[in-house]
Amino acid sequence: MSRITRVAAVAALVVSAAVVAGATASAASWPTPGSSVPVPKTIKVTSGTYDGGLKRFYGTGDLGTGGQSEDQGPIFELSNGTTLKNVVLGSPAADGVHCLGTCTLLNVWWEDVGEDAATFKGTSASQTMTIDGGGARKASDKVFQHNGPGTMYIRNFQVEDFGKLYRSCGNCKTQYKRNVVVDNVTATAPGKALVGINTNYGDTAKLTRITIVGDSGRKIEPCTKYKGVTSGEPTKIGSGPDSTNCLYTAANITYK
């Protein structure tokens, strides 16, 4: 074997080992913020990217009640086309992050979710909200709330002690068809459901590479189906995979 061939073989082994290690690696460690930033008034990101440098941001004043009101303001408001990255939301987190159109959240962490971690608003059917990396804890209700139309992508994310990871609005005054794509997400019990969608409005949820930890009784529903409404309360009508709305199979869910 020539020297060049030997070098190539060694390189191939190194790459192969890295791929295997990456495939079995655990979720990213929760960050430890180096400093904390009090936020008495919503920070509005109107263009480009806001990099929080992994500081902890927490609400004060009107944003510091720590309650569950649906009318709370957010810590961050993202205009269409903007990105929020490297942010830790501490407690109280008010209504987290509001996205007014297409937006991206990169490596954003919620230490103690308030009402919701993030809400997807806007009015365009083509808009997207992408959550890539990060994690959320202590969400008594929802982590991600989808009020407008469009598609939400949740990937490379971890969630612990939660109600629902994602909910398509069950009783918004204006309803839409909504889509969610969840990939490479680790959910640790206790929790109620990964996603909740309104099948009567044509919602879809695609789930791939899902890991559920500590749920031996399999109480966490991967996909819960509702009949959404424009007033009153939505009705749960079922759960589980199908070929129309809840797009996944048992092979897409791993229990540990």
C-alpha positions as CSV (number, residue, x, y, z in Angstrom):
1,M,0.0,0.0,0.0
2,S,1.4,3.4,-1.0
3,R,1.8,6.2,1.4
4,I,-1.0,8.2,-0.3
5,T,-3.3,5.2,-0.1
6,R,-2.6,4.7,3.6
7,V,-3.3,8.4,4.3
8,A,-6.5,8.2,2.4
9,A,-7.5,5.1,4.3
10,V,-6.8,6.7,7.7
11,A,-8.7,9.8,6.7
12,A,-11.7,7.7,5.8
13,L,-11.6,5.9,9.2
14,V,-11.5,9.2,11.0
15,V,-14.5,10.6,9.0
16,S,-16.4,7.3,9.6
17,A,-15.7,7.5,13.4
18,A,-16.8,11.1,13.5
19,V,-20.1,10.3,11.7
20,V,-20.7,7.4,14.1
21,A,-19.9,9.7,17.1
22,G,-22.2,12.4,15.8
23,A,-25.0,9.9,15.2
24,T,-24.9,8.8,18.9
25,A,-24.0,12.1,20.5
26,S,-26.3,13.4,23.2
27,A,-28.1,16.7,22.9
28,A,-26.2,19.9,23.3
29,S,-25.5,21.0,26.9
30,W,-27.6,23.8,28.3
31,P,-25.6,27.0,28.2
32,T,-24.4,28.9,31.3
33,P,-24.9,32.6,30.6
34,G,-22.0,34.9,31.5
35,S,-24.3,37.8,32.3
36,S,-27.9,38.8,32.6
37,V,-29.8,41.6,30.9
38,P,-33.1,43.0,32.3
39,V,-35.7,43.8,29.7
40,P,-38.3,46.4,30.7
41,K,-39.6,46.9,27.1
42,T,-39.8,44.6,24.1
43,I,-36.6,44.5,22.1
44,K,-37.6,44.9,18.4
45,V,-35.4,43.3,15.8
46,T,-36.3,45.2,12.6
47,S,-33.6,44.0,10.3
48,G,-30.7,41.5,10.0
49,T,-29.5,39.4,12.9
50,Y,-29.6,40.0,16.6
51,D,-26.8,38.1,18.3
52,G,-27.3,37.9,22.1
53,G,-23.9,36.5,22.8
54,L,-25.6,33.8,25.0
55,K,-26.5,36.4,27.6
56,R,-29.6,35.8,29.7
57,F,-32.5,38.1,29.0
58,Y,-35.4,38.4,31.5
59,G,-38.5,40.6,31.8
60,T,-38.9,43.4,34.3
61,G,-41.6,45.9,34.8
62,D,-44.6,45.1,32.6
63,L,-42.7,42.2,31.2
64,G,-41.8,40.9,34.6
65,T,-45.0,39.5,36.0
66,G,-44.3,35.9,35.3
67,G,-48.0,35.3,34.6
68,Q,-49.8,33.3,32.0
69,S,-51.8,36.1,30.4
70,E,-52.3,35.8,26.6
71,D,-51.9,39.6,26.3
72,Q,-48.3,39.9,27.6
73,G,-45.7,41.5,25.4
74,P,-42.7,39.5,24.2
75,I,-39.1,39.9,25.2
76,F,-38.2,40.0,21.5
77,E,-40.2,40.9,18.5
78,L,-38.9,39.8,15.1
79,S,-39.8,41.6,11.9
80,N,-40.2,39.7,8.7
81,G,-36.9,38.3,7.4
82,T,-34.9,38.7,10.7
83,T,-32.9,36.3,12.8
84,L,-32.4,35.9,16.6
85,K,-29.5,33.8,17.8
86,N,-27.4,32.9,20.8
87,V,-30.0,34.0,23.4
88,V,-31.0,32.6,26.7
89,L,-34.4,33.6,28.0
90,G,-34.6,33.5,31.8
91,S,-37.4,33.9,34.2
92,P,-39.7,35.7,33.9
93,A,-39.8,35.4,30.1
94,A,-43.1,37.2,29.5
95,D,-44.5,36.0,26.1
96,G,-41.0,35.0,24.9
97,V,-40.5,35.8,21.2
98,H,-43.0,37.1,18.6
99,C,-42.3,36.5,14.9
100,L,-44.2,38.8,12.6
101,G,-43.4,36.9,9.4
102,T,-40.6,34.8,8.1
103,C,-37.9,34.5,10.9
104,T,-35.2,32.3,12.2
105,L,-34.2,31.4,15.8
106,L,-30.8,29.9,16.1
107,N,-29.5,28.5,19.4
108,V,-32.2,30.1,21.5
109,W,-32.9,28.7,25.0
110,W,-35.8,29.1,27.4
111,E,-34.9,28.3,31.0
112,D,-38.5,28.8,32.2
113,V,-41.2,29.3,29.6
114,G,-43.8,31.9,30.5
115,E,-47.0,31.9,28.6
116,D,-45.4,30.7,25.3
117,A,-41.8,30.4,24.3
118,A,-42.4,31.8,20.8
119,T,-45.4,32.8,18.7
120,F,-45.6,32.7,14.9
121,K,-47.8,35.5,13.6
122,G,-47.9,37.1,10.1
123,T,-50.4,36.6,7.3
124,S,-48.6,35.0,4.4
125,A,-49.2,31.4,3.5
126,S,-45.6,31.2,2.2
127,Q,-43.9,32.5,5.4
128,T,-41.7,30.2,7.5
129,M,-40.5,30.2,11.1
130,T,-37.4,28.1,11.7
131,I,-36.2,27.1,15.1
132,D,-32.8,25.4,14.9
133,G,-30.9,24.3,18.0
134,G,-31.6,25.4,21.5
135,G,-34.1,24.1,24.0
136,A,-37.0,24.9,26.4
137,R,-37.9,23.9,30.0
138,K,-40.9,24.3,32.3
139,A,-43.6,25.1,29.7
140,S,-46.9,24.5,31.6
141,D,-48.8,25.0,28.4
142,K,-47.2,25.4,25.0
143,V,-43.7,26.0,23.8
144,F,-44.4,27.2,20.2
145,Q,-47.7,28.8,19.3
146,H,-48.7,29.1,15.6
147,N,-51.3,31.8,15.0
148,G,-50.6,32.9,11.5
149,P,-50.5,30.7,8.3
150,G,-47.3,29.2,6.9
151,T,-44.9,26.5,8.0
152,M,-42.9,26.2,11.3
153,Y,-39.7,24.1,11.3
154,I,-38.4,22.8,14.7
155,R,-35.1,21.0,14.4
156,N,-32.1,20.0,16.6
157,F,-34.1,21.0,19.6
158,Q,-34.7,19.7,23.2
159,V,-37.7,20.2,25.4
160,E,-38.2,19.1,29.1
161,D,-41.2,19.4,31.4
162,F,-43.8,20.7,28.9
163,G,-47.4,20.7,27.9
164,K,-47.1,20.8,24.1
165,L,-44.0,21.5,22.0
166,Y,-46.2,22.9,19.2
167,R,-49.8,24.0,18.9
168,S,-51.6,25.3,15.9
169,C,-54.0,27.9,17.3
170,G,-57.2,26.2,18.4
171,N,-59.4,29.2,18.6
172,C,-57.9,32.2,16.7
173,K,-60.5,34.6,15.3
174,T,-59.0,34.0,11.9
175,Q,-57.9,30.5,11.2
176,Y,-55.6,29.1,8.5
177,K,-54.1,25.9,7.2
178,R,-50.8,25.5,9.1
179,N,-47.9,23.1,8.7
180,V,-45.2,22.0,11.2
181,V,-42.0,20.0,10.5
182,V,-40.3,18.5,13.5
183,D,-36.9,16.8,13.1
184,N,-34.2,15.6,15.4
185,V,-36.0,16.6,18.6
186,T,-35.5,15.1,22.1
187,A,-38.5,15.4,24.5
188,T,-38.1,14.5,28.1
189,A,-41.1,13.7,30.3
190,P,-43.2,15.0,31.8
191,G,-45.1,16.2,28.8
192,K,-48.5,15.9,27.1
193,A,-47.9,16.1,23.4
194,L,-45.3,17.0,20.8
195,V,-47.7,18.7,18.4
196,G,-51.4,19.6,18.3
197,I,-53.0,20.4,15.0
198,N,-56.4,21.3,13.6
199,T,-57.3,18.7,11.1
200,N,-60.5,20.5,10.0
201,Y,-58.4,23.3,8.6
202,G,-56.0,20.9,6.8
203,D,-53.0,21.2,9.2
204,T,-50.1,18.9,8.7
205,A,-47.4,17.7,11.0
206,K,-44.3,15.8,9.8
207,L,-42.2,14.1,12.5
208,T,-38.8,12.5,12.0
209,R,-36.0,11.5,14.3
210,I,-37.9,12.0,17.5
211,T,-36.5,10.8,20.8
212,I,-38.8,10.6,23.9
213,V,-37.0,10.1,27.2
214,G,-38.5,8.9,30.5
215,D,-42.0,8.1,29.2
216,S,-42.2,4.4,29.9
217,G,-46.0,4.6,29.9
218,R,-45.9,6.4,26.5
219,K,-48.3,9.1,27.7
220,I,-46.7,11.8,25.5
221,E,-48.8,11.9,22.3
222,P,-46.6,12.5,19.2
223,C,-49.5,14.1,17.3
224,T,-52.8,15.2,18.8
225,K,-55.7,16.1,16.5
226,Y,-58.3,18.8,17.2
227,K,-61.3,20.4,15.6
228,G,-60.3,24.1,15.7
229,V,-62.8,26.9,16.1
230,T,-62.9,30.7,15.7
231,S,-64.6,31.2,19.1
232,G,-65.0,29.0,22.2
233,E,-62.7,26.0,22.8
234,P,-61.4,23.5,20.3
235,T,-62.3,19.8,20.6
236,K,-59.8,17.0,20.7
237,I,-60.8,14.4,18.1
238,G,-58.0,11.9,18.1
239,S,-54.3,11.2,17.9
240,G,-51.7,9.1,16.1
241,P,-50.3,8.8,12.6
242,D,-52.2,8.8,9.4
243,S,-51.5,9.6,5.7
244,T,-53.1,13.1,5.7
245,N,-52.4,15.2,8.8
246,C,-50.1,13.4,11.3
247,L,-47.3,12.3,9.0
248,Y,-45.0,9.9,10.8
249,T,-44.7,6.2,11.6
250,A,-43.6,4.3,14.7
251,A,-40.1,4.1,13.2
252,N,-39.8,7.8,13.5
253,I,-40.2,7.7,17.3
254,T,-37.5,6.3,19.6
255,Y,-38.2,5.8,23.4
256,K,-35.4,5.8,25.9
